[in-house]
């Protein structure tokens, strides 16, 4: 049944953020994420990284208004495959195919190619959130039906959003990533002091190896990096995509436009040996949060990947007072370097009743397996007893007494960001 609308409320679907003023869209962005900002999503469009048929991401932004005021939005995309989502549903697509059901197209609410947590149901702080959220979800289901899509998926959303979606009938899914939390450290050595001796020794050894090989590291805000630096970052990005996947998600235009489009929300970390840049990472930041995204190297240098992708980000977070570092999807090796496993949330609406039941069972099984893994993670937690970082309740998993456990009502809670 359609959601009753407040007088003067409306829903529209837009194929480009050019239709929506940046100030109207950004008034909805209240969580510290650079990826749902108007500038970043629009950069994906103008660079040709999304929008064309070949990208597989066709924008269908759902916007709610009260009168002329934008009060809510969903960054939705019409999908013909599942590449670049990182909440993997290939087995669901295969099950649909075996049952003779088309799985594509589908609708995905997410940031393309970006496995980073953040708000997905964007709401103006001065409106009735429950009513506006219900209106947006009604619009999402309407778009799913109108496009003959099999399903709608909300990926890497916040925990309260996942709960609201579950209350609205979506299937809730729990997976995990590894995140680093700043527990009030003043220096990198303060962080190291919280680790067990063997882990602290290993990190110091890895950092020392990089320095001994004549490598100098430089961190640059995106608006301070030169055009040459950005061009080099594209070359490094391609060195990784060509080696691993064969097809890059981001175009060259993304890198040539990013300096002006997103400015200091981008962070380039470049490794130089003499006059040559030999490796680098591209990260993004907003408020108290930092997100590592892309890495590339021209040379294999012992421990340089750890230095650029983890230790430099931790150091930058400490220096700039950030509370959270996300370093991308997967990677059990992050645990020994101070990144803690946390629950990552998504929610899924499946049109066909048979497929919906099968997906719900799969998600329940997956959640049970996730809980069963906690004792194994506990054996690899790097922190000294009593020195564990205190994670917020919304993180889903915490380290306590030298062991990993699920966060419950008795867990220490801190504001997320």
C-alpha atoms as a printed R data frame, in Angstrom:
    type eleno elety resid chain resno      x       y       z
1   ATOM     1    CA   UNK     A     1  0.000   0.000   0.000
2   ATOM     2    CA   UNK     A     2  1.463   3.402  -0.918
3   ATOM     3    CA   UNK     A     3  2.672   5.510   1.972
4   ATOM     4    CA   UNK     A     4  0.308   8.387   2.857
5   ATOM     5    CA   UNK     A     5  1.965  11.623   1.870
6   ATOM     6    CA   UNK     A     6  2.006  14.883   3.732
7   ATOM     7    CA   UNK     A     7  0.248  17.722   1.986
8   ATOM     8    CA   UNK     A     8  2.519  19.150  -0.690
9   ATOM     9    CA   UNK     A     9  4.967  16.232  -0.667
10  ATOM    10    CA   UNK     A    10  6.243  14.747  -3.931
11  ATOM    11    CA   UNK     A    11  8.661  12.155  -5.316
12  ATOM    12    CA   UNK     A    12 10.748  12.522  -8.448
13  ATOM    13    CA   UNK     A    13 13.414  10.373 -10.120
14  ATOM    14    CA   UNK     A    14 16.417  12.034 -11.750
15  ATOM    15    CA   UNK     A    15 18.986  10.577 -14.130
16  ATOM    16    CA   UNK     A    16 21.559  13.214 -13.203
17  ATOM    17    CA   UNK     A    17 22.487  15.261 -10.147
18  ATOM    18    CA   UNK     A    18 22.706  18.220 -12.496
19  ATOM    19    CA   UNK     A    19 18.942  18.443 -11.940
20  ATOM    20    CA   UNK     A    20 19.394  19.054  -8.204
21  ATOM    21    CA   UNK     A    21 21.233  22.056  -6.714
22  ATOM    22    CA   UNK     A    22 24.296  21.019  -4.718
23  ATOM    23    CA   UNK     A    23 23.129  22.998  -1.683
24  ATOM    24    CA   UNK     A    24 19.790  21.150  -1.634
25  ATOM    25    CA   UNK     A    25 21.427  17.731  -1.892
26  ATOM    26    CA   UNK     A    26 24.238  18.410   0.575
27  ATOM    27    CA   UNK     A    27 21.766  19.668   3.192
28  ATOM    28    CA   UNK     A    28 20.763  15.993   3.481
29  ATOM    29    CA   UNK     A    29 24.325  14.732   4.113
30  ATOM    30    CA   UNK     A    30 24.638  14.663   7.902
31  ATOM    31    CA   UNK     A    31 26.973  11.645   8.296
32  ATOM    32    CA   UNK     A    32 30.702  12.178   7.707
33  ATOM    33    CA   UNK     A    33 30.992  10.583   4.264
34  ATOM    34    CA   UNK     A    34 32.575  12.204   1.207
35  ATOM    35    CA   UNK     A    35 30.959   9.662  -1.105
36  ATOM    36    CA   UNK     A    36 27.307  10.740  -0.962
37  ATOM    37    CA   UNK     A    37 28.157  14.407  -1.386
38  ATOM    38    CA   UNK     A    38 26.849  16.119  -4.503
39  ATOM    39    CA   UNK     A    39 30.422  16.807  -5.650
40  ATOM    40    CA   UNK     A    40 31.568  13.179  -5.510
41  ATOM    41    CA   UNK     A    41 28.465  11.636  -7.087
42  ATOM    42    CA   UNK     A    42 28.406  14.320  -9.759
43  ATOM    43    CA   UNK     A    43 32.120  13.673 -10.452
44  ATOM    44    CA   UNK     A    44 31.274  10.048 -11.171
45  ATOM    45    CA   UNK     A    45 28.784  11.307 -13.752
46  ATOM    46    CA   UNK     A    46 30.848  14.013 -15.430
47  ATOM    47    CA   UNK     A    47 33.883  11.732 -15.677
48  ATOM    48    CA   UNK     A    48 31.845   9.029 -17.419
49  ATOM    49    CA   UNK     A    49 32.474   6.551 -14.593
50  ATOM    50    CA   UNK     A    50 28.704   6.084 -14.295
51  ATOM    51    CA   UNK     A    51 25.821   6.904 -16.617
52  ATOM    52    CA   UNK     A    52 26.764   5.243 -19.891
53  ATOM    53    CA   UNK     A    53 25.430   1.771 -20.685
54  ATOM    54    CA   UNK     A    54 28.946   0.347 -20.565
55  ATOM    55    CA   UNK     A    55 29.414   1.393 -16.927
56  ATOM    56    CA   UNK     A    56 26.536  -0.725 -15.678
57  ATOM    57    CA   UNK     A    57 25.451   2.077 -13.305
58  ATOM    58    CA   UNK     A    58 22.496   4.155 -14.553
59  ATOM    59    CA   UNK     A    59 21.585   6.919 -12.055
60  ATOM    60    CA   UNK     A    60 18.009   6.973 -10.825
61  ATOM    61    CA   UNK     A    61 18.212   9.400  -7.900
62  ATOM    62    CA   UNK     A    62 14.980   9.365  -5.899
63  ATOM    63    CA   UNK     A    63 14.187  12.762  -4.387
64  ATOM    64    CA   UNK     A    64 11.448  13.692  -1.900
65  ATOM    65    CA   UNK     A    65 10.200  17.245  -1.604
66  ATOM    66    CA   UNK     A    66  7.826  19.151   0.599
67  ATOM    67    CA   UNK     A    67  6.713  21.974  -1.596
68  ATOM    68    CA   UNK     A    68  9.908  23.233  -3.195
69  ATOM    69    CA   UNK     A    69 12.219  22.033  -0.423
70  ATOM    70    CA   UNK     A    70 14.250  18.836  -0.898
71  ATOM    71    CA   UNK     A    71 13.715  16.783   2.274
72  ATOM    72    CA   UNK     A    72 15.163  13.379   1.366
73  ATOM    73    CA   UNK     A    73 16.952  11.392  -1.312
74  ATOM    74    CA   UNK     A    74 18.253   7.953  -2.257
75  ATOM    75    CA   UNK     A    75 21.373   7.574  -4.462
76  ATOM    76    CA   UNK     A    76 19.817   4.787  -6.559
77  ATOM    77    CA   UNK     A    77 21.109   3.129  -9.728
78  ATOM    78    CA   UNK     A    78 19.580   0.763 -12.249
79  ATOM    79    CA   UNK     A    79 21.923  -2.208 -12.618
80  ATOM    80    CA   UNK     A    80 22.411  -4.831 -15.298
81  ATOM    81    CA   UNK     A    81 25.012  -6.766 -13.285
82  ATOM    82    CA   UNK     A    82 26.537  -6.816  -9.799
83  ATOM    83    CA   UNK     A    83 30.067  -5.603 -10.518
84  ATOM    84    CA   UNK     A    84 31.435  -2.931  -8.203
85  ATOM    85    CA   UNK     A    85 28.979  -3.513  -5.345
86  ATOM    86    CA   UNK     A    86 31.104  -5.566  -2.881
87  ATOM    87    CA   UNK     A    87 28.028  -6.976  -1.139
88  ATOM    88    CA   UNK     A    88 28.130 -10.076  -3.267
89  ATOM    89    CA   UNK     A    89 24.867 -11.476  -4.607
90  ATOM    90    CA   UNK     A    90 26.139 -13.556  -7.529
91  ATOM    91    CA   UNK     A    91 24.812 -16.730  -5.903
92  ATOM    92    CA   UNK     A    92 21.375 -15.133  -5.660
93  ATOM    93    CA   UNK     A    93 21.487 -14.307  -9.370
94  ATOM    94    CA   UNK     A    94 22.474 -17.900 -10.137
95  ATOM    95    CA   UNK     A    95 19.629 -19.232  -7.992
96  ATOM    96    CA   UNK     A    96 17.191 -16.985  -9.839
97  ATOM    97    CA   UNK     A    97 18.511 -18.244 -13.170
98  ATOM    98    CA   UNK     A    98 18.075 -21.875 -12.094
99  ATOM    99    CA   UNK     A    99 14.481 -21.086 -11.145
100 ATOM   100    CA   UNK     A   100 13.853 -19.452 -14.518
101 ATOM   101    CA   UNK     A   101 13.612 -15.956 -13.033
102 ATOM   102    CA   UNK     A   102 15.370 -12.870 -14.425
103 ATOM   103    CA   UNK     A   103 17.592 -11.266 -11.773
104 ATOM   104    CA   UNK     A   104 18.586  -8.235 -13.818
105 ATOM   105    CA   UNK     A   105 17.767  -5.416 -13.992
106 ATOM   106    CA   UNK     A   106 17.798  -4.614 -10.307
107 ATOM   107    CA   UNK     A   107 17.914  -1.343  -8.360
108 ATOM   108    CA   UNK     A   108 20.844  -0.634  -6.044
109 ATOM   109    CA   UNK     A   109 21.087   2.183  -3.503
110 ATOM   110    CA   UNK     A   110 24.812   2.606  -2.959
111 ATOM   111    CA   UNK     A   111 27.909   4.539  -3.916
112 ATOM   112    CA   UNK     A   112 29.315   2.912  -7.075
113 ATOM   113    CA   UNK     A   113 32.541   0.895  -6.628
114 ATOM   114    CA   UNK     A   114 32.838   2.056  -2.999
115 ATOM   115    CA   UNK     A   115 32.604  -0.452  -0.136
116 ATOM   116    CA   UNK     A   116 32.421   2.257   2.530
117 ATOM   117    CA   UNK     A   117 29.768   2.544   5.219
118 ATOM   118    CA   UNK     A   118 27.557   5.600   5.453
119 ATOM   119    CA   UNK     A   119 24.043   6.950   5.268
120 ATOM   120    CA   UNK     A   120 22.071   5.758   2.247
121 ATOM   121    CA   UNK     A   121 18.669   7.168   3.179
122 ATOM   122    CA   UNK     A   122 19.507  10.860   3.082
123 ATOM   123    CA   UNK     A   123 17.187  12.943   5.253
124 ATOM   124    CA   UNK     A   124 17.016  16.647   5.991
125 ATOM   125    CA   UNK     A   125 17.670  17.167   9.719
126 ATOM   126    CA   UNK     A   126 14.618  19.413  10.111
127 ATOM   127    CA   UNK     A   127 11.908  17.067   8.815
128 ATOM   128    CA   UNK     A   128  9.967  14.075  10.134
129 ATOM   129    CA   UNK     A   129 12.481  11.309   9.475
130 ATOM   130    CA   UNK     A   130 10.094   8.377   9.801
131 ATOM   131    CA   UNK     A   131  7.582   9.843   7.379
132 ATOM   132    CA   UNK     A   132 10.215  10.964   4.849
133 ATOM   133    CA   UNK     A   133 12.032   7.628   5.022
134 ATOM   134    CA   UNK     A   134  8.749   5.789   4.394
135 ATOM   135    CA   UNK     A   135  8.058   8.059   1.422
136 ATOM   136    CA   UNK     A   136 11.495   7.369  -0.065
137 ATOM   137    CA   UNK     A   137 11.149   3.601   0.399
138 ATOM   138    CA   UNK     A   138  7.773   3.750  -1.292
139 ATOM   139    CA   UNK     A   139  9.491   5.527  -4.180
140 ATOM   140    CA   UNK     A   140 12.197   2.831  -4.246
141 ATOM   141    CA   UNK     A   141  9.605   0.071  -4.541
142 ATOM   142    CA   UNK     A   142  7.752   2.014  -7.234
143 ATOM   143    CA   UNK     A   143 10.990   2.391  -9.210
144 ATOM   144    CA   UNK     A   144 11.666  -1.334  -8.814
145 ATOM   145    CA   UNK     A   145  8.246  -2.168 -10.250
146 ATOM   146    CA   UNK     A   146  8.375   0.452 -12.997
147 ATOM   147    CA   UNK     A   147 11.734  -0.805 -14.295
148 ATOM   148    CA   UNK     A   148 10.674  -4.483 -14.100
149 ATOM   149    CA   UNK     A   149 13.508  -5.061 -11.668
150 ATOM   150    CA   UNK     A   150 13.749  -8.242  -9.645
151 ATOM   151    CA   UNK     A   151 14.867  -6.537  -6.481
152 ATOM   152    CA   UNK     A   152 16.112  -3.471  -4.630
153 ATOM   153    CA   UNK     A   153 19.312  -3.430  -2.556
154 ATOM   154    CA   UNK     A   154 20.567  -0.881  -0.018
155 ATOM   155    CA   UNK     A   155 24.286  -1.450   0.537
156 ATOM   156    CA   UNK     A   156 26.753  -0.421   3.266
157 ATOM   157    CA   UNK     A   157 24.047   1.457   5.132
158 ATOM   158    CA   UNK     A   158 24.104   2.482   8.778
159 ATOM   159    CA   UNK     A   159 22.770   0.138  11.447
160 ATOM   160    CA   UNK     A   160 19.684   2.224  12.204
161 ATOM   161    CA   UNK     A   161 18.881   2.350   8.491
162 ATOM   162    CA   UNK     A   162 19.224  -1.435   8.252
163 ATOM   163    CA   UNK     A   163 16.807  -1.808  11.154
164 ATOM   164    CA   UNK     A   164 14.309   0.611   9.603
165 ATOM   165    CA   UNK     A   165 14.518  -1.286   6.312
166 ATOM   166    CA   UNK     A   166 13.990  -4.594   8.118
167 ATOM   167    CA   UNK     A   167 10.954  -3.098   9.858
168 ATOM   168    CA   UNK     A   168  9.665  -2.159   6.380
169 ATOM   169    CA   UNK     A   169  9.964  -5.770   5.211
170 ATOM   170    CA   UNK     A   170 13.445  -5.817   3.679
171 ATOM   171    CA   UNK     A   171 15.761  -8.769   4.305
172 ATOM   172    CA   UNK     A   172 18.608  -7.697   6.535
173 ATOM   173    CA   UNK     A   173 22.101  -8.957   5.746
174 ATOM   174    CA   UNK     A   174 25.234  -8.866   7.913
175 ATOM   175    CA   UNK     A   175 28.764  -9.118   6.543
176 ATOM   176    CA   UNK     A   176 32.006  -7.696   7.910
177 ATOM   177    CA   UNK     A   177 34.942  -5.418   7.282
178 ATOM   178    CA   UNK     A   178 37.968  -4.275   9.283
179 ATOM   179    CA   UNK     A   179 37.956  -0.713  10.616
180 ATOM   180    CA   UNK     A   180 40.444   1.245  12.731
181 ATOM   181    CA   UNK     A   181 39.222   3.378  15.600
182 ATOM   182    CA   UNK     A   182 41.125   6.302  17.099
183 ATOM   183    CA   UNK     A   183 40.889   5.846  20.848
184 ATOM   184    CA   UNK     A   184 42.212   9.320  21.606
185 ATOM   185    CA   UNK     A   185 45.819   8.686  20.538
186 ATOM   186    CA   UNK     A   186 48.119  11.701  20.379
187 ATOM   187    CA   UNK     A   187 50.827   9.983  18.318
188 ATOM   188    CA   UNK     A   188 51.349   6.812  16.307
189 ATOM   189    CA   UNK     A   189 53.518   5.564  19.173
190 ATOM   190    CA   UNK     A   190 50.501   5.941  21.493
191 ATOM   191    CA   UNK     A   191 48.624   3.560  19.228
192 ATOM   192    CA   UNK     A   192 51.554   1.147  19.110
193 ATOM   193    CA   UNK     A   193 51.686   1.125  22.904
194 ATOM   194    CA   UNK     A   194 48.236  -0.502  23.000
195 ATOM   195    CA   UNK     A   195 49.435  -3.523  21.017
196 ATOM   196    CA   UNK     A   196 50.999  -6.730  22.236
197 ATOM   197    CA   UNK     A   197 54.780  -6.846  21.992
198 ATOM   198    CA   UNK     A   198 54.938  -9.117  18.917
199 ATOM   199    CA   UNK     A   199 52.454  -6.996  16.957
200 ATOM   200    CA   UNK     A   200 54.134  -3.748  17.923
201 ATOM   201    CA   UNK     A   201 57.510  -5.174  16.927
202 ATOM   202    CA   UNK     A   202 56.159  -6.344  13.558
203 ATOM   203    CA   UNK     A   203 54.722  -2.929  12.658
204 ATOM   204    CA   UNK     A   204 57.938  -1.132  13.629
205 ATOM   205    CA   UNK     A   205 59.918  -3.596  11.531
206 ATOM   206    CA   UNK     A   206 57.678  -3.067   8.489
207 ATOM   207    CA   UNK     A   207 57.915   0.712   8.734
208 ATOM   208    CA   UNK     A   208 61.687   0.535   9.181
209 ATOM   209    CA   UNK     A   209 62.047  -1.646   6.059
210 ATOM   210    CA   UNK     A   210 60.386   1.018   3.931
211 ATOM   211    CA   UNK     A   211 62.675   3.785   5.215
212 ATOM   212    CA   UNK     A   212 65.773   1.618   4.766
213 ATOM   213    CA   UNK     A   213 64.950   1.188   1.084
214 ATOM   214    CA   UNK     A   214 65.225   4.931   0.500
215 ATOM   215    CA   UNK     A   215 61.502   5.591   0.207
216 ATOM   216    CA   UNK     A   216 60.100   8.983   1.213
217 ATOM   217    CA   UNK     A   217 56.339   9.297   1.866
218 ATOM   218    CA   UNK     A   218 54.350  12.452   1.185
219 ATOM   219    CA   UNK     A   219 50.678  13.062   2.022
220 ATOM   220    CA   UNK     A   220 48.883  15.682  -0.043
221 ATOM   221    CA   UNK     A   221 45.343  17.022   0.147
222 ATOM   222    CA   UNK     A   222 43.734  16.718  -3.264
223 ATOM   223    CA   UNK     A   223 43.659  20.463  -3.906
224 ATOM   224    CA   UNK     A   224 47.393  20.742  -3.061
225 ATOM   225    CA   UNK     A   225 48.418  17.907  -5.350
226 ATOM   226    CA   UNK     A   226 49.578  18.965  -8.800
227 ATOM   227    CA   UNK     A   227 48.066  17.891 -12.086
228 ATOM   228    CA   UNK     A   228 51.118  15.671 -12.494
229 ATOM   229    CA   UNK     A   229 50.459  14.045  -9.110
230 ATOM   230    CA   UNK     A   230 46.879  13.268 -10.157
231 ATOM   231    CA   UNK     A   231 48.070  11.908 -13.502
232 ATOM   232    CA   UNK     A   232 50.539   9.670 -11.677
233 ATOM   233    CA   UNK     A   233 47.745   8.494  -9.370
234 ATOM   234    CA   UNK     A   234 45.727   7.437 -12.406
235 ATOM   235    CA   UNK     A   235 48.713   5.491 -13.754
236 ATOM   236    CA   UNK     A   236 49.118   3.774 -10.393
237 ATOM   237    CA   UNK     A   237 45.401   3.005 -10.245
238 ATOM   238    CA   UNK     A   238 45.583   1.427 -13.679
239 ATOM   239    CA   UNK     A   239 48.642  -0.594 -12.689
240 ATOM   240    CA   UNK     A   240 46.449  -2.332 -10.114
241 ATOM   241    CA   UNK     A   241 43.277  -2.691 -12.166
242 ATOM   242    CA   UNK     A   242 45.158  -4.003 -15.183
243 ATOM   243    CA   UNK     A   243 46.899  -6.579 -13.034
244 ATOM   244    CA   UNK     A   244 43.897  -7.712 -10.975
245 ATOM   245    CA   UNK     A   245 40.647  -7.093 -12.813
246 ATOM   246    CA   UNK     A   246 41.463  -6.009 -16.339
247 ATOM   247    CA   UNK     A   247 38.760  -3.324 -16.416
248 ATOM   248    CA   UNK     A   248 38.918  -0.135 -14.328
249 ATOM   249    CA   UNK     A   249 35.757   1.356 -12.849
250 ATOM   250    CA   UNK     A   250 37.045   4.938 -12.758
251 ATOM   251    CA   UNK     A   251 37.913   6.749 -15.977
252 ATOM   252    CA   UNK     A   252 40.950   8.914 -16.620
253 ATOM   253    CA   UNK     A   253 38.602  11.917 -16.542
254 ATOM   254    CA   UNK     A   254 37.785  11.154 -12.907
255 ATOM   255    CA   UNK     A   255 41.423  11.801 -12.000
256 ATOM   256    CA   UNK     A   256 41.766  14.912 -14.157
257 ATOM   257    CA   UNK     A   257 38.593  16.443 -12.693
258 ATOM   258    CA   UNK     A   258 38.937  15.316  -9.064
259 ATOM   259    CA   UNK     A   259 41.272  18.101  -7.932
260 ATOM   260    CA   UNK     A   260 38.710  20.797  -8.700
261 ATOM   261    CA   UNK     A   261 35.633  18.682  -7.963
262 ATOM   262    CA   UNK     A   262 36.392  17.288  -4.505
263 ATOM   263    CA   UNK     A   263 39.475  19.290  -3.424
264 ATOM   264    CA   UNK     A   264 40.748  18.534   0.061
265 ATOM   265    CA   UNK     A   265 38.284  15.689   0.533
266 ATOM   266    CA   UNK     A   266 40.781  13.662  -1.451
267 ATOM   267    CA   UNK     A   267 44.092  12.570   0.060
268 ATOM   268    CA   UNK     A   268 47.008  11.382  -2.079
269 ATOM   269    CA   UNK     A   269 49.799   9.488  -0.336
270 ATOM   270    CA   UNK     A   270 52.796   9.162  -2.632
271 ATOM   271    CA   UNK     A   271 55.954   7.109  -2.166
272 ATOM   272    CA   UNK     A   272 59.040   8.579  -3.808
273 ATOM   273    CA   UNK     A   273 62.491   7.173  -4.325
274 ATOM   274    CA   UNK     A   274 64.716   9.943  -5.551
275 ATOM   275    CA   UNK     A   275 62.798  11.899  -8.170
276 ATOM   276    CA   UNK     A   276 60.439   9.033  -9.019
277 ATOM   277    CA   UNK     A   277 57.016   8.246  -7.613
278 ATOM   278    CA   UNK     A   278 56.993   4.464  -7.210
279 ATOM   279    CA   UNK     A   279 53.663   3.912  -5.432
280 ATOM   280    CA   UNK     A   280 50.658   5.747  -4.087
281 ATOM   281    CA   UNK     A   281 47.190   5.593  -2.595
282 ATOM   282    CA   UNK     A   282 44.070   7.676  -3.098
283 ATOM   283    CA   UNK     A   283 41.854   8.128  -0.042
284 ATOM   284    CA   UNK     A   284 38.884  10.340   0.781
285 ATOM   285    CA   UNK     A   285 37.953  12.146   3.978
286 ATOM   286    CA   UNK     A   286 35.045  14.025   5.493
287 ATOM   287    CA   UNK     A   287 34.703  15.349   9.012
288 ATOM   288    CA   UNK     A   288 36.037  12.743  11.435
289 ATOM   289    CA   UNK     A   289 36.206   9.862   8.931
290 ATOM   290    CA   UNK     A   290 38.901   8.679   6.511
291 ATOM   291    CA   UNK     A   291 38.423   6.084   3.782
292 ATOM   292    CA   UNK     A   292 41.288   4.372   1.992
293 ATOM   293    CA   UNK     A   293 40.300   3.439  -1.549
294 ATOM   294    CA   UNK     A   294 42.902   2.895  -4.303
295 ATOM   295    CA   UNK     A   295 46.483   1.653  -4.349
296 ATOM   296    CA   UNK     A   296 49.062   1.154  -7.061
297 ATOM   297    CA   UNK     A   297 52.795   0.519  -7.360
298 ATOM   298    CA   UNK     A   298 55.401   0.572 -10.100
299 ATOM   299    CA   UNK     A   299 57.903  -1.386  -8.022
300 ATOM   300    CA   UNK     A   300 57.638  -4.111  -5.415
301 ATOM   301    CA   UNK     A   301 59.059  -2.709  -2.191
302 ATOM   302    CA   UNK     A   302 58.969  -4.802   0.961
303 ATOM   303    CA   UNK     A   303 56.162  -3.630   3.335
304 ATOM   304    CA   UNK     A   304 55.300  -0.560   1.231
305 ATOM   305    CA   UNK     A   305 51.698  -1.698   0.775
306 ATOM   306    CA   UNK     A   306 51.217  -1.823   4.556
307 ATOM   307    CA   UNK     A   307 52.864   1.579   4.975
308 ATOM   308    CA   UNK     A   308 50.739   3.370   2.388
309 ATOM   309    CA   UNK     A   309 47.410   1.611   2.880
310 ATOM   310    CA   UNK     A   310 47.380   1.331   6.680
311 ATOM   311    CA   UNK     A   311 50.078   3.080   8.674
312 ATOM   312    CA   UNK     A   312 50.020   6.364   6.769
313 ATOM   313    CA   UNK     A   313 46.225   6.510   7.087
314 ATOM   314    CA   UNK     A   314 46.382   5.775  10.810
315 ATOM   315    CA   UNK     A   315 49.040   8.466  11.233
316 ATOM   316    CA   UNK     A   316 46.998  10.985   9.231
317 ATOM   317    CA   UNK     A   317 43.912  10.191  11.299
318 ATOM   318    CA   UNK     A   318 45.790  10.753  14.550
319 ATOM   319    CA   UNK     A   319 47.362  14.015  13.365
320 ATOM   320    CA   UNK     A   320 44.046  15.418  12.062
321 ATOM   321    CA   UNK     A   321 41.845  14.150  14.891
322 ATOM   322    CA   UNK     A   322 39.841  11.653  12.877
323 ATOM   323    CA   UNK     A   323 38.032   8.916  14.741
324 ATOM   324    CA   UNK     A   324 37.548   6.247  12.070
325 ATOM   325    CA   UNK     A   325 39.607   4.750   9.254
326 ATOM   326    CA   UNK     A   326 38.064   2.338   6.774
327 ATOM   327    CA   UNK     A   327 40.592   0.674   4.496
328 ATOM   328    CA   UNK     A   328 38.329  -1.075   2.000
329 ATOM   329    CA   UNK     A   329 36.775  -4.500   1.698
330 ATOM   330    CA   UNK     A   330 38.022  -7.755   3.189
331 ATOM   331    CA   UNK     A   331 41.597  -8.442   4.344
332 ATOM   332    CA   UNK     A   332 42.098 -10.599   7.435
333 ATOM   333    CA   UNK     A   333 45.700  -9.340   7.587
334 ATOM   334    CA   UNK     A   334 44.334  -5.953   8.735
335 ATOM   335    CA   UNK     A   335 43.413  -7.416  12.113
336 ATOM   336    CA   UNK     A   336 47.046  -7.777  13.246
337 ATOM   337    CA   UNK     A   337 47.619  -4.145  12.290
338 ATOM   338    CA   UNK     A   338 44.934  -2.736  14.564
339 ATOM   339    CA   UNK     A   339 41.875  -2.887  12.322
340 ATOM   340    CA   UNK     A   340 38.970  -4.504  14.156
341 ATOM   341    CA   UNK     A   341 36.217  -6.599  12.515
342 ATOM   342    CA   UNK     A   342 32.869  -4.801  12.500
343 ATOM   343    CA   UNK     A   343 29.473  -5.745  11.138
344 ATOM   344    CA   UNK     A   344 28.587  -4.213   7.781
345 ATOM   345    CA   UNK     A   345 24.897  -3.802   7.022
346 ATOM   346    CA   UNK     A   346 22.774  -4.103   3.908
347 ATOM   347    CA   UNK     A   347 19.069  -4.676   3.228
348 ATOM   348    CA   UNK     A   348 17.313  -6.313   0.303
349 ATOM   349    CA   UNK     A   349 13.828  -6.370  -1.189
350 ATOM   350    CA   UNK     A   350 13.109  -9.338  -3.470
351 ATOM   351    CA   UNK     A   351  9.967  -9.274  -5.606
352 ATOM   352    CA   UNK     A   352  9.522 -13.028  -6.177
353 ATOM   353    CA   UNK     A   353  8.275 -14.853  -3.067
354 ATOM   354    CA   UNK     A   354 10.254 -18.044  -3.738
355 ATOM   355    CA   UNK     A   355 13.539 -16.208  -4.281
356 ATOM   356    CA   UNK     A   356 12.799 -13.944  -1.321
357 ATOM   357    CA   UNK     A   357 12.445 -16.950   0.986
358 ATOM   358    CA   UNK     A   358 15.679 -18.498  -0.286
359 ATOM   359    CA   UNK     A   359 17.611 -15.238   0.151
360 ATOM   360    CA   UNK     A   360 16.218 -14.776   3.654
361 ATOM   361    CA   UNK     A   361 17.434 -18.255   4.639
362 ATOM   362    CA   UNK     A   362 20.856 -17.558   3.129
363 ATOM   363    CA   UNK     A   363 21.165 -14.286   5.058
364 ATOM   364    CA   UNK     A   364 20.171 -16.000   8.315
365 ATOM   365    CA   UNK     A   365 22.815 -18.683   7.724
366 ATOM   366    CA   UNK     A   366 25.403 -16.039   6.900
367 ATOM   367    CA   UNK     A   367 24.643 -14.163  10.125
368 ATOM   368    CA   UNK     A   368 25.060 -17.351  12.167
369 ATOM   369    CA   UNK     A   369 28.396 -18.051  10.485
370 ATOM   370    CA   UNK     A   370 29.524 -14.510  11.238
371 ATOM   371    CA   UNK     A   371 28.778 -14.990  14.923
372 ATOM   372    CA   UNK     A   372 30.625 -18.312  14.889
373 ATOM   373    CA   UNK     A   373 33.771 -16.614  13.549
374 ATOM   374    CA   UNK     A   374 34.082 -14.267  16.517
375 ATOM   375    CA   UNK     A   375 36.091 -16.665  18.711
376 ATOM   376    CA   UNK     A   376 38.573 -17.227  15.882
377 ATOM   377    CA   UNK     A   377 39.048 -13.493  15.425
378 ATOM   378    CA   UNK     A   378 39.613 -13.169  19.159
379 ATOM   379    CA   UNK     A   379 42.785 -15.263  18.925
380 ATOM   380    CA   UNK     A   380 44.268 -12.735  16.479
381 ATOM   381    CA   UNK     A   381 43.289  -9.504  18.232
382 ATOM   382    CA   UNK     A   382 46.547  -7.496  18.549
383 ATOM   383    CA   UNK     A   383 45.737  -5.435  21.625
384 ATOM   384    CA   UNK     A   384 47.082  -5.814  25.110
385 ATOM   385    CA   UNK     A   385 44.447  -6.687  27.694
386 ATOM   386    CA   UNK     A   386 42.921  -3.485  28.991
387 ATOM   387    CA   UNK     A   387 44.241  -1.377  26.071
388 ATOM   388    CA   UNK     A   388 41.596  -2.277  23.492
389 ATOM   389    CA   UNK     A   389 39.922   0.552  21.537
390 ATOM   390    CA   UNK     A   390 36.368   1.255  22.669
391 ATOM   391    CA   UNK     A   391 34.099   0.853  19.673
392 ATOM   392    CA   UNK     A   392 30.638   2.404  19.408
393 ATOM   393    CA   UNK     A   393 27.576   0.216  19.777
394 ATOM   394    CA   UNK     A   394 26.734   0.812  16.116
395 ATOM   395    CA   UNK     A   395 29.940  -0.959  15.046
396 ATOM   396    CA   UNK     A   396 28.413  -4.331  15.835
397 ATOM   397    CA   UNK     A   397 31.604  -5.973  17.139
398 ATOM   398    CA   UNK     A   398 34.088  -4.856  19.750
399 ATOM   399    CA   UNK     A   399 37.315  -5.984  21.358
400 ATOM   400    CA   UNK     A   400 36.984  -6.577  25.085
401 ATOM   401    CA   UNK     A   401 39.352  -8.234  27.536
402 ATOM   402    CA   UNK     A   402 41.639  -9.276  24.674
403 ATOM   403    CA   UNK     A   403 38.807 -11.024  22.811
404 ATOM   404    CA   UNK     A   404 36.436 -10.074  20.033
405 ATOM   405    CA   UNK     A   405 32.782 -10.125  20.970
406 ATOM   406    CA   UNK     A   406 29.485  -8.881  19.635
407 ATOM   407    CA   UNK     A   407 28.381  -5.493  20.904
408 ATOM   408    CA   UNK     A   408 25.236  -5.638  23.019
409 ATOM   409    CA   UNK     A   409 23.407  -3.405  25.430
410 ATOM   410    CA   UNK     A   410 26.202  -3.740  27.991
411 ATOM   411    CA   UNK     A   411 28.927  -2.624  25.581
412 ATOM   412    CA   UNK     A   412 30.742   0.698  25.920
413 ATOM   413    CA   UNK     A   413 29.197   3.125  23.476
414 ATOM   414    CA   UNK     A   414 30.683   6.154  21.803
415 ATOM   415    CA   UNK     A   415 29.198   8.439  19.232
416 ATOM   416    CA   UNK     A   416 30.117   7.100  15.764
417 ATOM   417    CA   UNK     A   417 32.225   9.923  14.423
